[in-house]
Amino acid sequence: MEVIPKRNRRTNIWPYLLVLPALLVVVAVVFIPILNAILMSLQNYDLRRPKQIGFVGLQNYIQLFSDKQFPASLYRTVLWVVFGVGFQFVFGFALALLLNQGFRGRGLVRSVSLIPWVTPGVLIALMWRWLLDGNYGVVNDLLQRAGLTGDNIAFLASRSTALPSVILTIVWQGIPFFALMLLAGLQGISQDLYEAADIDGARSMQKLRYITIPSLKNTIFVTTMLRVIWVANSVDVIFNMTEGGPAYATQTLSIYIYLKASTLNMGYASAMAIFLTIILLAFSIPYLRSMFRDQGV
């Protein structure tokens, strides 16, 4: 049996020492806040009544199921994520396919397409709030000029149009993320596969179905999972456009958590936050297991 010299055994700790600062940062900014949120969710942690703060067990979690706004907010969160991320992927994939083609001005188009992604969410929300304004909005003006409507539409003041309006905004913001990630994946696909398909007489849709999409499978998995988590936790766009209104029409779970926390009811807000985290974990873990299983890991 080969004996490892004492000096070599000592140097083996260096990789761990190099990773240690990053691990400490993760513990400080991720695990400690999560642990603190779990502890607060088990208490009557209302900062308006600091003397009454105490352990209540699962009472905050039980209260979720008697709160009429909670299931409604959860349902709107599902709509917000499914349609928001779904359309982001569809249009982002289409943009990636376009940018993967050789044409004049491709660099300019690529740079311009980044604008929604690099713009702060608050500015995007304010911009679309003015575009969709019921009295002075550009969207209403364009619709009237095209003869599609005769009267102004209060997009953000109507329960029927408020949620689709904020979904439109988050879709516009997220398209570049999918486009850039999928474009990187497209450029990593061997051209030999497409040349062989051309020799076999494959059509464009057949190459897309049997070469492009399977080759991008892992990229699609990761980008979709990340975007689902980001959109589910998103607050800035909805809050700055509608503040969850009108009449709770755009109140997702993250907005409801924010509003509860702003009333200093930190225990109940923490319980909802932990519940949302569990839902996202329940989505992410099978998603990752499926991806790793396909890779043979």
C-alpha positions as CSV (number, residue, x, y, z in Angstrom):
1,M,0.0,0.0,0.0
2,E,1.4,3.4,-1.0
3,V,2.0,5.7,1.9
4,I,1.2,9.4,1.3
5,P,4.1,11.6,2.5
6,K,3.2,13.8,5.4
7,R,4.0,16.9,3.4
8,N,1.5,15.9,0.6
9,R,-1.2,15.2,3.2
10,R,-0.7,18.7,4.6
11,T,-0.9,20.4,1.2
12,N,-4.3,18.6,0.5
13,I,-6.1,21.1,2.7
14,W,-5.2,24.0,0.5
15,P,-8.2,23.5,-1.9
16,Y,-10.5,23.6,1.1
17,L,-8.8,26.7,2.5
18,L,-9.2,28.5,-0.9
19,V,-13.0,27.6,-1.0
20,L,-13.5,28.5,2.7
21,P,-14.0,32.3,2.1
22,A,-16.7,31.7,-0.5
23,L,-18.4,29.2,1.8
24,L,-18.4,31.6,4.7
25,V,-20.1,34.3,2.4
26,V,-22.7,31.7,1.3
27,V,-23.4,30.8,5.0
28,A,-23.6,34.5,6.0
29,V,-25.9,35.7,3.2
30,V,-28.0,32.5,2.5
31,F,-28.1,30.0,5.3
32,I,-28.2,32.3,8.3
33,P,-31.1,34.4,6.8
34,I,-33.0,31.2,5.9
35,L,-32.5,29.9,9.5
36,N,-33.6,33.3,10.9
37,A,-36.7,33.2,8.7
38,I,-37.6,29.7,9.9
39,L,-37.3,30.8,13.5
40,M,-39.4,33.9,12.9
41,S,-42.1,31.8,11.2
42,L,-42.5,29.8,14.4
43,Q,-43.1,32.9,16.5
44,N,-45.7,35.6,16.9
45,Y,-43.1,38.0,15.5
46,D,-45.0,41.2,15.1
47,L,-42.8,44.3,15.5
48,R,-45.8,46.4,16.4
49,R,-46.1,44.4,19.6
50,P,-42.6,43.5,20.6
51,K,-43.6,42.5,24.1
52,Q,-45.9,39.8,22.8
53,I,-43.3,38.1,20.6
54,G,-43.1,34.5,21.5
55,F,-43.1,30.9,20.2
56,V,-46.3,29.8,18.6
57,G,-45.2,26.7,16.7
58,L,-46.9,26.0,13.4
59,Q,-49.7,28.5,14.1
60,N,-48.5,30.9,11.3
61,Y,-48.5,28.0,8.8
62,I,-51.9,26.8,9.9
63,Q,-53.2,30.4,9.4
64,L,-52.1,30.2,5.7
65,F,-55.0,27.8,5.0
66,S,-57.6,30.0,6.6
67,D,-56.3,33.2,4.8
68,K,-58.5,33.8,1.7
69,Q,-55.8,35.9,0.1
70,F,-53.2,33.2,0.3
71,P,-54.6,30.6,-2.1
72,A,-55.6,33.4,-4.5
73,S,-52.1,34.9,-4.4
74,L,-50.6,31.4,-4.9
75,Y,-52.9,30.9,-8.0
76,R,-51.9,34.2,-9.5
77,T,-48.2,33.3,-8.8
78,V,-48.7,30.1,-10.9
79,L,-50.2,32.2,-13.8
80,W,-47.4,34.8,-13.4
81,V,-44.7,32.2,-13.6
82,V,-46.2,29.8,-16.2
83,F,-47.1,32.5,-18.7
84,G,-44.2,34.8,-17.9
85,V,-41.5,32.2,-18.2
86,G,-43.2,30.4,-21.0
87,F,-43.4,33.4,-23.3
88,Q,-39.9,34.5,-22.3
89,F,-38.6,31.1,-23.5
90,V,-40.6,31.0,-26.7
91,F,-39.6,34.5,-27.8
92,G,-36.0,34.2,-26.4
93,F,-35.5,30.9,-28.4
94,A,-36.8,32.6,-31.5
95,L,-34.4,35.5,-31.0
96,A,-31.5,33.1,-30.3
97,L,-32.2,31.3,-33.6
98,L,-32.3,34.6,-35.4
99,L,-29.0,35.8,-33.9
100,N,-27.4,32.5,-34.7
101,Q,-27.8,33.3,-38.4
102,G,-25.3,35.4,-40.4
103,F,-26.6,38.7,-41.4
104,R,-25.5,42.3,-41.6
105,G,-26.0,44.2,-38.4
106,R,-26.1,41.1,-36.2
107,G,-23.8,42.7,-33.6
108,L,-26.1,45.8,-33.4
109,V,-29.2,43.6,-33.0
110,R,-27.5,41.6,-30.3
111,S,-26.5,44.7,-28.4
112,V,-29.9,46.3,-28.7
113,S,-31.6,43.1,-27.5
114,L,-29.7,43.3,-24.3
115,I,-31.3,46.6,-23.2
116,P,-34.3,45.0,-21.4
117,W,-32.0,42.7,-19.4
118,V,-29.5,45.4,-18.3
119,T,-32.2,47.9,-17.4
120,P,-33.2,48.0,-13.7
121,G,-36.6,46.4,-13.0
122,V,-37.9,49.6,-11.4
123,L,-37.2,51.6,-14.5
124,I,-38.8,48.9,-16.7
125,A,-41.9,49.0,-14.5
126,L,-42.2,52.8,-14.6
127,M,-41.6,52.8,-18.4
128,W,-44.3,50.2,-19.1
129,R,-46.6,51.9,-16.6
130,W,-46.5,55.0,-18.7
131,L,-46.8,53.1,-22.0
132,L,-49.9,51.4,-20.7
133,D,-51.4,54.4,-19.1
134,G,-55.2,54.7,-19.6
135,N,-55.1,58.4,-20.6
136,Y,-51.7,59.2,-22.1
137,G,-50.2,55.8,-22.9
138,V,-48.5,55.1,-26.2
139,V,-50.2,51.7,-26.4
140,N,-53.7,53.2,-26.3
141,D,-52.7,55.7,-29.0
142,L,-51.3,53.0,-31.3
143,L,-54.4,50.9,-30.8
144,Q,-56.7,53.8,-31.7
145,R,-54.6,54.8,-34.7
146,A,-54.8,51.2,-35.9
147,G,-58.6,51.2,-35.5
148,L,-58.5,48.3,-33.0
149,T,-60.2,50.2,-30.2
150,G,-62.2,53.4,-30.0
151,D,-61.8,54.2,-26.3
152,N,-58.9,54.3,-24.0
153,I,-58.2,51.0,-22.1
154,A,-57.2,51.3,-18.5
155,F,-54.8,48.4,-18.7
156,L,-53.5,48.6,-15.1
157,A,-56.7,49.7,-13.5
158,S,-58.9,46.8,-14.7
159,R,-58.9,43.4,-13.1
160,S,-59.2,41.7,-16.5
161,T,-56.1,43.4,-18.1
162,A,-53.8,44.2,-15.1
163,L,-52.2,40.7,-14.7
164,P,-51.7,40.2,-18.5
165,S,-50.1,43.7,-18.6
166,V,-47.5,42.9,-15.9
167,I,-46.9,39.5,-17.5
168,L,-46.2,41.4,-20.8
169,T,-43.7,43.5,-18.9
170,I,-41.8,40.6,-17.3
171,V,-41.8,38.8,-20.7
172,W,-40.1,41.8,-22.4
173,Q,-37.6,42.0,-19.6
174,G,-36.7,38.3,-19.6
175,I,-36.4,37.6,-23.4
176,P,-32.7,38.6,-23.6
177,F,-31.7,36.2,-20.8
178,F,-33.1,33.2,-22.7
179,A,-31.8,34.5,-26.0
180,L,-28.2,34.9,-24.8
181,M,-28.1,31.6,-22.9
182,L,-29.6,29.6,-25.8
183,L,-27.4,31.4,-28.3
184,A,-24.4,30.3,-26.5
185,G,-25.7,26.8,-26.6
186,L,-26.5,27.0,-30.3
187,Q,-23.0,28.1,-31.1
188,G,-21.7,25.1,-29.3
189,I,-23.5,22.6,-31.6
190,S,-21.3,20.9,-34.1
191,Q,-22.0,22.0,-37.7
192,D,-21.2,18.5,-38.8
193,L,-24.6,17.4,-37.5
194,Y,-26.4,19.9,-39.6
195,E,-24.3,19.0,-42.7
196,A,-25.1,15.4,-42.2
197,A,-28.8,16.2,-41.9
198,D,-28.7,18.3,-45.1
199,I,-27.2,15.3,-46.9
200,D,-30.0,13.1,-45.7
201,G,-32.5,15.7,-46.9
202,A,-33.8,16.9,-43.5
203,R,-36.0,20.0,-43.4
204,S,-35.5,22.9,-41.1
205,M,-38.2,21.8,-38.6
206,Q,-36.7,18.3,-38.6
207,K,-33.2,19.7,-37.8
208,L,-34.8,21.8,-35.1
209,R,-36.6,18.9,-33.5
210,Y,-33.9,16.2,-33.8
211,I,-30.7,18.2,-33.5
212,T,-31.1,21.7,-32.0
213,I,-33.6,21.0,-29.2
214,P,-31.9,17.8,-28.0
215,S,-28.5,19.5,-28.0
216,L,-29.9,22.4,-26.0
217,K,-31.7,20.2,-23.5
218,N,-29.4,20.9,-20.5
219,T,-29.2,24.6,-21.3
220,I,-33.0,24.8,-21.5
221,F,-33.3,22.9,-18.2
222,V,-31.0,25.2,-16.3
223,T,-32.2,28.5,-17.8
224,T,-35.8,27.7,-17.2
225,M,-35.3,26.6,-13.6
226,L,-33.3,29.8,-12.8
227,R,-35.9,32.0,-14.5
228,V,-38.8,30.3,-12.7
229,I,-37.1,31.0,-9.4
230,W,-36.4,34.6,-10.3
231,V,-39.9,35.4,-11.6
232,A,-41.6,33.6,-8.7
233,N,-39.6,35.9,-6.3
234,S,-39.9,39.0,-8.4
235,V,-41.4,42.0,-6.6
236,D,-40.1,45.1,-8.3
237,V,-42.0,45.0,-11.6
238,I,-45.5,44.3,-10.1
239,F,-45.1,46.6,-7.1
240,N,-44.0,49.6,-9.1
241,M,-46.7,49.1,-11.7
242,T,-49.8,48.1,-9.7
243,E,-48.7,47.5,-6.0
244,G,-50.6,44.2,-6.3
245,G,-53.9,45.9,-7.4
246,P,-56.4,46.6,-8.6
247,A,-58.4,44.7,-6.0
248,Y,-55.6,42.2,-5.6
249,A,-55.6,41.3,-9.3
250,T,-51.8,41.3,-9.5
251,Q,-51.0,40.3,-6.0
252,T,-48.7,37.3,-6.3
253,L,-47.3,35.5,-3.3
254,S,-44.0,37.5,-3.3
255,I,-46.0,40.7,-3.3
256,Y,-48.3,39.4,-0.5
257,I,-45.2,38.5,1.5
258,Y,-43.7,42.0,0.9
259,L,-47.0,43.7,1.9
260,K,-47.3,41.6,5.1
261,A,-43.7,42.4,6.0
262,S,-44.3,46.1,5.5
263,T,-47.0,45.9,8.1
264,L,-44.2,44.5,10.5
265,N,-46.0,41.1,10.8
266,M,-42.7,39.3,10.2
267,G,-43.8,36.0,11.6
268,Y,-46.6,35.5,9.1
269,A,-44.5,36.9,6.3
270,S,-41.7,34.5,7.1
271,A,-44.1,31.6,7.1
272,M,-45.3,32.5,3.6
273,A,-41.7,33.0,2.5
274,I,-40.7,29.5,3.8
275,F,-43.8,28.0,2.1
276,L,-42.8,29.6,-1.2
277,T,-39.3,28.3,-0.8
278,I,-40.6,24.8,-0.2
279,I,-42.7,25.0,-3.4
280,L,-39.7,26.2,-5.4
281,L,-37.5,23.4,-4.0
282,A,-40.2,20.9,-4.8
283,F,-40.0,22.1,-8.4
284,S,-36.2,22.4,-8.6
285,I,-35.1,19.1,-7.1
286,P,-37.0,16.8,-9.4
287,Y,-36.0,19.1,-12.3
288,L,-32.3,18.8,-11.4
289,R,-32.6,15.0,-10.8
290,S,-34.1,14.6,-14.2
291,M,-31.4,16.6,-15.8
292,F,-28.6,14.7,-14.0
293,R,-30.3,11.3,-14.8
294,D,-30.2,12.1,-18.5
295,Q,-26.5,12.9,-18.1
296,G,-25.9,9.6,-16.4
297,V,-24.8,11.3,-13.2
